[in-house]
């Protein structure tokens, strides 16, 4: 094998290693489950009436993207501030399957995600939202 071929192979291996290291970045998309208690048929009027996740999310930038996940149809989604530096109003946003919503948020703050869902069945229901651009911790 010639010196040229050896250098070419070494360069190729170096490029593969660099690409694999770059793609090993931190995961920032998560499926967040929200439990809707059985016989929850009351009309949801206020943000306090929403059902919230046990997990808390912290945006890694000033925007996050929320999508409908398993078991979740058309609904409203809202962020409930847990630890924030700035007092901002986070209003409910309409969420439809297949149509993600982008929300302006405070980077580094902590929130719970809430949804407006009714559950007329006699068993608890868990629905999911997919959130991109966040870190997650358990309450």
DOKOLBA-866633 format. One line per field, with one value per atom (N, C-alpha, C): x, y, z; atom name; residue in three letters. Coordinates in Angstrom, 2 decimals. Example, Ala and Ser with C-alpha at 12.3 -4.5 7.8 and 13.67 -1.06 7.14 Angstrom:
X 13.19:12.30:13.20:12.85:13.67:12.90;
Y -5.69:-4.50:-3.30:-2.25:-1.06:0.03;
Z 7.80:7.80:7.80:7.08:7.14:7.87;
a N:CA:C:N:CA:C;
r ALA:ALA:ALA:SER:SER:SER;
END
This chain:
X 0.85:0.00:0.91:0.56:1.39:1.16:2.11:1.99:0.76:0.46:-0.70:-1.99:-2.11:-3.30:-3.41:-2.28:-2.29:-2.78:-2.30:-2.73:-4.21:-4.66:-6.06:-6.96:-6.58:-7.34:-7.35:-6.20:-6.13:-7.01:-7.01:-7.85:-9.33:-9.68:-11.07:-11.51:-10.68:-11.01:-11.15:-10.30:-10.39:-11.70:-12.12:-13.38:-14.55:-14.54:-15.61:-15.67:-14.52:-14.48:-15.03:-14.67:-15.15:-16.67:-17.18:-18.62:-19.36:-18.83:-19.52:-19.48:-18.41:-18.34:-19.32:-19.44:-20.36:-21.80:-22.12:-23.50:-23.85:-22.91:-23.19:-23.65:-24.21:-24.63:-25.71:-26.04:-27.01:-28.42:-29.19:-30.57:-31.37:-32.22:-33.04:-34.50:-34.91:-36.30:-36.80:-37.93:-38.45:-39.95:-40.42:-41.85:-42.23:-43.15:-43.58:-45.00:-45.18:-46.50:-47.28:-48.58:-49.48:-50.66:-50.92:-52.01:-53.29:-54.34:-55.67:-56.49:-56.91:-57.65:-58.97:-59.42:-60.70:-61.83:-62.87:-64.07:-63.77:-62.81:-62.49:-63.27:-64.47:-65.32:-65.69:-65.16:-65.45:-64.85:-65.54:-65.01:-63.80:-62.73:-61.51:-61.55:-61.58:-61.74:-60.47:-59.85:-58.69:-57.44:-56.26:-55.01:-54.85:-55.42:-55.33:-56.07:-57.01:-57.81:-57.10:-56.00:-55.27:-54.66:-54.36:-53.64:-52.17:-51.27:-49.86:-48.98:-47.85:-46.85:-46.18:-45.68:-44.85:-43.44:-42.99:-41.67:-41.69:-40.55:-40.37:-39.39:-39.60:-38.73:-38.02:-36.82:-36.04:-35.55:-35.99:-35.58:-34.07:-33.48:-32.06:-31.81:-32.90:-32.81:-34.08:-34.33:-35.51:-36.77:-36.71:-37.88:-37.90:-39.11:-39.30:-40.39:-40.39:-41.42:-42.16:-43.49:-44.33:-45.20:-45.25:-46.06:-46.96:-48.08:-48.95:-48.28:-48.38:-47.85:-48.98:-48.63:-49.58:-50.77:-51.97:-53.19:-53.71:-53.04:-53.44:-54.02:-55.28:-55.93:-55.81:-56.75:-56.77:-56.93:-56.15:-56.19:-55.55:-55.56:-54.77:-53.62:-52.46:-51.27:-50.78:-50.26:-49.81:-48.58:-47.74:-46.59:-46.88:-46.59:-46.77:-45.39:-45.06:-43.73:-43.51:-42.35:-41.98:-40.82:-39.75:-38.61:-38.27:-38.55:-38.29:-37.64:-36.91:-36.31:-37.19:-37.82:-38.67:-40.12:-40.97:-42.41:-43.03:-43.35:-44.00:-45.32:-46.28:-47.56:-47.45:-47.70:-47.69:-49.13:-49.68:-51.08:-51.23:-52.39:-52.64:-52.57:-52.04:-51.90:-52.58:-53.31:-54.01:-53.01:-53.17:-52.26:-53.07:-52.69:-53.35:-52.33:-52.70:-51.76:-51.24:-49.95:-49.31:-48.96:-49.32:-49.02:-48.34:-47.02:-46.29:-46.45:-46.34:-46.37:-45.01:-44.58:-43.33:-43.68:-43.06:-43.36:-42.11:-42.29:-41.21:-41.17:-39.97:-39.82:-38.56:-38.44:-37.25:-36.24:-35.10:-34.05:-33.59:-33.48:-32.99:-34.04:-35.25:-36.32:-36.86:-37.69:-38.30:-39.81:-40.43:-41.87:-42.43:-43.75:-44.51:-45.38:-45.69:-46.54:-47.94:-48.93:-50.32:-51.13:-52.13:-53.04:-54.48:-55.36:-56.79:-57.44:-57.63:-58.18:-59.24:-60.31:-61.32:-61.17:-61.52:-61.44:-62.72:-63.71:-64.97:-64.93:-63.80:-63.71:-63.52:-63.56:-63.39:-61.96:-61.01:-59.60:-58.78:-57.67:-56.78:-56.26:-56.00:-55.52:-54.21:-53.21:-51.95:-51.81:-51.61:-51.38:-49.95:-49.43:-48.04:-47.91:-46.97:-46.54:-45.05:-44.63:-43.20:-42.69:-41.61:-41.07:-39.63:-39.32:-37.97:-37.32:-36.04:-35.28:-35.28:-35.32:-35.41:-34.51:-34.28:-33.76:-34.93:-34.89:-36.00:-35.51:-36.33:-36.07:-37.42:-37.32:-38.52:-38.76:-39.99:-40.40:-39.84;
Y -1.16:0.00:1.23:2.19:3.38:4.34:5.25:6.26:7.13:7.40:8.21:7.52:6.23:5.46:5.43:5.26:5.23:6.56:7.66:8.98:9.21:8.73:8.87:8.08:6.88:6.05:6.70:7.20:7.85:9.10:9.86:11.04:10.66:9.61:9.13:8.69:7.95:7.51:8.70:9.69:10.89:11.62:11.74:12.41:11.64:10.31:9.48:9.67:9.70:9.90:11.27:12.30:13.65:13.73:13.16:13.18:12.42:11.28:10.51:11.23:11.94:12.70:13.87:14.55:15.68:15.20:14.05:13.56:12.91:12.79:12.25:13.35:14.41:15.53:15.16:16.11:15.92:15.81:14.86:14.70:15.87:16.49:17.58:17.45:16.24:15.97:14.85:15.09:14.13:13.93:12.72:12.44:12.61:13.49:13.78:13.24:12.37:11.80:12.65:12.73:13.47:12.56:12.31:11.42:12.22:11.74:12.34:11.39:11.83:10.94:10.46:9.29:8.74:9.70:9.68:10.50:11.99:12.45:13.88:14.47:14.94:15.46:16.92:17.55:18.96:19.80:20.88:21.79:22.51:22.57:23.22:24.68:25.57:26.99:27.76:27.44:28.18:27.31:27.96:27.21:26.27:26.62:25.75:24.43:24.42:23.23:22.26:22.68:21.81:20.64:19.57:18.43:18.58:18.48:18.79:17.55:17.61:16.54:16.48:15.30:15.19:15.69:15.46:15.93:17.44:18.05:19.47:19.63:20.66:20.91:22.25:22.32:23.55:23.81:24.88:25.18:25.40:24.87:25.06:26.29:26.91:28.18:28.96:30.01:30.85:30.38:29.21:28.64:27.14:26.60:25.16:24.80:23.54:23.06:21.92:22.01:21.00:20.37:19.02:18.26:17.30:16.94:15.93:14.57:13.82:12.47:11.46:10.27:9.16:9.51:9.24:9.42:10.83:11.78:13.18:13.71:14.13:14.75:16.26:16.96:18.41:18.83:19.79:20.23:21.60:22.12:23.30:22.84:23.46:23.15:24.45:24.33:25.53:25.18:26.17:26.01:26.64:25.90:26.40:26.68:27.95:28.29:27.68:27.05:26.47:27.27:27.46:28.29:29.20:30.49:31.46:32.70:33.42:34.69:35.85:35.70:36.74:36.34:37.28:37.01:37.23:36.15:36.21:35.48:35.90:35.20:34.13:32.90:31.80:31.38:31.81:31.55:30.20:29.56:28.28:28.47:27.47:27.46:26.23:26.39:25.26:24.33:23.03:22.01:20.96:20.71:19.72:18.68:17.38:16.36:16.69:16.54:16.80:18.26:19.14:20.56:21.07:20.91:21.35:22.85:23.25:24.68:25.07:26.27:26.81:27.87:27.80:28.75:29.52:30.82:31.65:31.42:31.14:30.79:31.43:31.35:31.82:30.68:30.87:29.86:29.61:28.32:27.96:27.93:28.42:28.36:26.93:26.63:25.29:25.42:24.52:24.53:23.13:23.05:21.83:22.09:21.02:21.13:20.68:21.47:21.13:20.98:20.10:19.92:19.98:20.34:20.41:19.19:18.14:16.88:16.36:15.81:15.16:13.65:12.93:11.47:10.92:10.58:10.08:8.60:7.93:6.51:6.30:5.03:4.73:4.33:4.58:4.32:5.55:5.74:6.86:6.70:7.81:7.86:8.63:8.12:8.85:9.29:10.58:11.15:11.70:11.90:12.33:13.55:14.42:15.51:15.31:15.64:15.60:17.03:17.22:18.56:18.58:19.54:19.66:20.94:20.83:22.00:22.16:21.03:21.10:20.06:20.29:19.29:18.89:17.69:17.21:16.77:17.03:16.49:16.04:15.10:14.62:15.47:15.84:16.67:16.17;
Z 0.00:0.00:0.00:-0.82:-0.94:0.23:0.42:1.47:1.24:-0.04:-0.37:0.10:-0.13:0.28:1.81:2.49:3.95:4.52:3.93:4.38:4.08:2.94:2.57:3.52:3.87:4.81:6.20:6.65:7.94:7.98:6.90:6.82:6.86:6.13:6.12:7.51:8.22:9.57:10.52:10.37:11.21:10.97:9.72:9.40:10.00:9.90:10.48:12.00:12.66:14.11:14.51:13.78:14.08:13.90:12.82:12.59:13.68:14.09:15.13:16.48:16.78:18.03:18.02:16.90:16.79:16.92:16.34:16.38:17.72:18.63:19.96:20.91:20.36:21.18:22.18:23.01:24.07:23.48:23.99:23.56:24.09:23.24:23.73:23.30:22.88:22.54:23.44:24.10:25.07:24.89:25.21:25.31:26.78:27.05:28.42:28.58:29.58:29.86:30.85:30.61:31.50:31.80:33.08:33.48:33.65:33.00:33.12:33.98:35.17:36.08:35.47:35.92:35.48:35.82:35.02:35.23:35.30:34.50:34.43:33.26:33.55:32.48:32.67:33.70:33.93:32.81:32.45:31.46:32.06:31.30:31.77:31.33:32.32:32.05:32.37:33.51:33.98:33.88:33.84:33.77:34.95:36.09:37.27:37.04:36.08:35.80:34.85:34.24:33.32:34.09:33.38:33.97:33.58:34.58:34.36:34.49:33.82:33.86:35.23:35.60:36.79:36.48:35.24:34.83:34.64:34.88:34.64:33.49:32.68:31.53:31.70:31.16:31.15:29.73:29.10:27.73:27.62:26.55:26.29:25.41:24.92:24.18:24.49:23.73:24.00:23.29:22.65:21.97:22.20:22.34:22.37:21.37:20.95:20.04:20.73:20.72:21.35:20.28:20.28:19.34:20.11:19.50:20.09:20.00:21.08:21.10:21.21:21.64:21.74:22.63:22.12:22.88:22.97:22.35:22.48:21.18:21.22:20.07:20.16:19.54:19.62:21.08:21.51:22.90:23.01:24.21:24.52:25.39:25.19:25.97:26.59:27.83:28.53:29.36:29.61:30.48:31.82:32.90:34.26:34.83:35.08:35.61:37.00:37.19:38.47:39.07:38.30:38.71:37.55:37.69:36.63:37.22:36.39:36.81:36.36:35.20:34.63:34.79:35.14:35.23:33.86:33.18:31.88:31.96:31.16:31.09:30.00:30.37:29.41:29.19:28.07:27.74:27.06:27.24:26.55:25.04:24.36:22.91:22.36:21.25:20.66:19.99:20.23:19.69:18.95:17.71:16.86:16.43:16.43:15.96:14.56:14.37:13.09:12.85:13.80:13.65:14.92:15.03:16.23:16.45:17.72:18.05:18.62:18.27:18.80:19.82:20.99:22.06:22.45:22.69:23.24:24.74:25.27:26.68:27.26:28.56:29.25:29.31:28.67:28.69:30.12:30.50:31.82:32.91:32.63:33.62:33.68:34.68:34.80:34.75:33.98:33.76:33.86:34.10:33.90:32.68:31.95:30.77:31.15:30.77:31.05:29.79:29.84:28.72:29.22:28.32:28.60:27.95:28.73:28.20:29.16:28.60:29.42:29.29:30.36:30.38:31.00:30.18:30.72:31.13:30.93:31.25:32.74:33.17:34.59:34.93:34.01:34.30:33.92:34.62:34.29:32.87:32.23:30.86:30.86:30.14:30.00:28.56:28.37:27.04:27.02:25.82:25.69:24.79:25.16:24.29:24.04:22.84:22.50:22.57:23.33:23.51:23.04:22.18:21.62:22.12:22.48:22.93:24.44:25.18:26.64:27.31:28.60:29.52:30.39:30.99:31.80:33.16:34.18:35.52:36.09:37.03:37.70:38.94:39.17:40.31:41.61;
a N:CA:C:N:CA:C:N:CA:C:N:CA:C:N:CA:C:N:CA:C:N:CA:C:N:CA:C:N:CA:C:N:CA:C:N:CA:C:N:CA:C:N:CA:C:N:CA:C:N:CA:C:N:CA:C:N:CA:C:N:CA:C:N:CA:C:N:CA:C:N:CA:C:N:CA:C:N:CA:C:N:CA:C:N:CA:C:N:CA:C:N:CA:C:N:CA:C:N:CA:C:N:CA:C:N:CA:C:N:CA:C:N:CA:C:N:CA:C:N:CA:C:N:CA:C:N:CA:C:N:CA:C:N:CA:C:N:CA:C:N:CA:C:N:CA:C:N:CA:C:N:CA:C:N:CA:C:N:CA:C:N:CA:C:N:CA:C:N:CA:C:N:CA:C:N:CA:C:N:CA:C:N:CA:C:N:CA:C:N:CA:C:N:CA:C:N:CA:C:N:CA:C:N:CA:C:N:CA:C:N:CA:C:N:CA:C:N:CA:C:N:CA:C:N:CA:C:N:CA:C:N:CA:C:N:CA:C:N:CA:C:N:CA:C:N:CA:C:N:CA:C:N:CA:C:N:CA:C:N:CA:C:N:CA:C:N:CA:C:N:CA:C:N:CA:C:N:CA:C:N:CA:C:N:CA:C:N:CA:C:N:CA:C:N:CA:C:N:CA:C:N:CA:C:N:CA:C:N:CA:C:N:CA:C:N:CA:C:N:CA:C:N:CA:C:N:CA:C:N:CA:C:N:CA:C:N:CA:C:N:CA:C:N:CA:C:N:CA:C:N:CA:C:N:CA:C:N:CA:C:N:CA:C:N:CA:C:N:CA:C:N:CA:C:N:CA:C:N:CA:C:N:CA:C:N:CA:C:N:CA:C:N:CA:C:N:CA:C:N:CA:C:N:CA:C:N:CA:C:N:CA:C:N:CA:C:N:CA:C:N:CA:C:N:CA:C:N:CA:C:N:CA:C:N:CA:C:N:CA:C:N:CA:C:N:CA:C:N:CA:C:N:CA:C:N:CA:C:N:CA:C:N:CA:C:N:CA:C:N:CA:C:N:CA:C:N:CA:C:N:CA:C:N:CA:C;
r UNK:UNK:UNK:UNK:UNK:UNK:UNK:UNK:UNK:UNK:UNK:UNK:UNK:UNK:UNK:UNK:UNK:UNK:UNK:UNK:UNK:UNK:UNK:UNK:UNK:UNK:UNK:UNK:UNK:UNK:UNK:UNK:UNK:UNK:UNK:UNK:UNK:UNK:UNK:UNK:UNK:UNK:UNK:UNK:UNK:UNK:UNK:UNK:UNK:UNK:UNK:UNK:UNK:UNK:UNK:UNK:UNK:UNK:UNK:UNK:UNK:UNK:UNK:UNK:UNK:UNK:UNK:UNK:UNK:UNK:UNK:UNK:UNK:UNK:UNK:UNK:UNK:UNK:UNK:UNK:UNK:UNK:UNK:UNK:UNK:UNK:UNK:UNK:UNK:UNK:UNK:UNK:UNK:UNK:UNK:UNK:UNK:UNK:UNK:UNK:UNK:UNK:UNK:UNK:UNK:UNK:UNK:UNK:UNK:UNK:UNK:UNK:UNK:UNK:UNK:UNK:UNK:UNK:UNK:UNK:UNK:UNK:UNK:UNK:UNK:UNK:UNK:UNK:UNK:UNK:UNK:UNK:UNK:UNK:UNK:UNK:UNK:UNK:UNK:UNK:UNK:UNK:UNK:UNK:UNK:UNK:UNK:UNK:UNK:UNK:UNK:UNK:UNK:UNK:UNK:UNK:UNK:UNK:UNK:UNK:UNK:UNK:UNK:UNK:UNK:UNK:UNK:UNK:UNK:UNK:UNK:UNK:UNK:UNK:UNK:UNK:UNK:UNK:UNK:UNK:UNK:UNK:UNK:UNK:UNK:UNK:UNK:UNK:UNK:UNK:UNK:UNK:UNK:UNK:UNK:UNK:UNK:UNK:UNK:UNK:UNK:UNK:UNK:UNK:UNK:UNK:UNK:UNK:UNK:UNK:UNK:UNK:UNK:UNK:UNK:UNK:UNK:UNK:UNK:UNK:UNK:UNK:UNK:UNK:UNK:UNK:UNK:UNK:UNK:UNK:UNK:UNK:UNK:UNK:UNK:UNK:UNK:UNK:UNK:UNK:UNK:UNK:UNK:UNK:UNK:UNK:UNK:UNK:UNK:UNK:UNK:UNK:UNK:UNK:UNK:UNK:UNK:UNK:UNK:UNK:UNK:UNK:UNK:UNK:UNK:UNK:UNK:UNK:UNK:UNK:UNK:UNK:UNK:UNK:UNK:UNK:UNK:UNK:UNK:UNK:UNK:UNK:UNK:UNK:UNK:UNK:UNK:UNK:UNK:UNK:UNK:UNK:UNK:UNK:UNK:UNK:UNK:UNK:UNK:UNK:UNK:UNK:UNK:UNK:UNK:UNK:UNK:UNK:UNK:UNK:UNK:UNK:UNK:UNK:UNK:UNK:UNK:UNK:UNK:UNK:UNK:UNK:UNK:UNK:UNK:UNK:UNK:UNK:UNK:UNK:UNK:UNK:UNK:UNK:UNK:UNK:UNK:UNK:UNK:UNK:UNK:UNK:UNK:UNK:UNK:UNK:UNK:UNK:UNK:UNK:UNK:UNK:UNK:UNK:UNK:UNK:UNK:UNK:UNK:UNK:UNK:UNK:UNK:UNK:UNK:UNK:UNK:UNK:UNK:UNK:UNK:UNK:UNK:UNK:UNK:UNK:UNK:UNK:UNK:UNK:UNK:UNK:UNK:UNK:UNK:UNK:UNK:UNK:UNK:UNK:UNK:UNK:UNK:UNK:UNK:UNK:UNK:UNK:UNK:UNK:UNK:UNK:UNK:UNK:UNK:UNK:UNK:UNK:UNK:UNK:UNK:UNK:UNK:UNK:UNK:UNK:UNK;
END
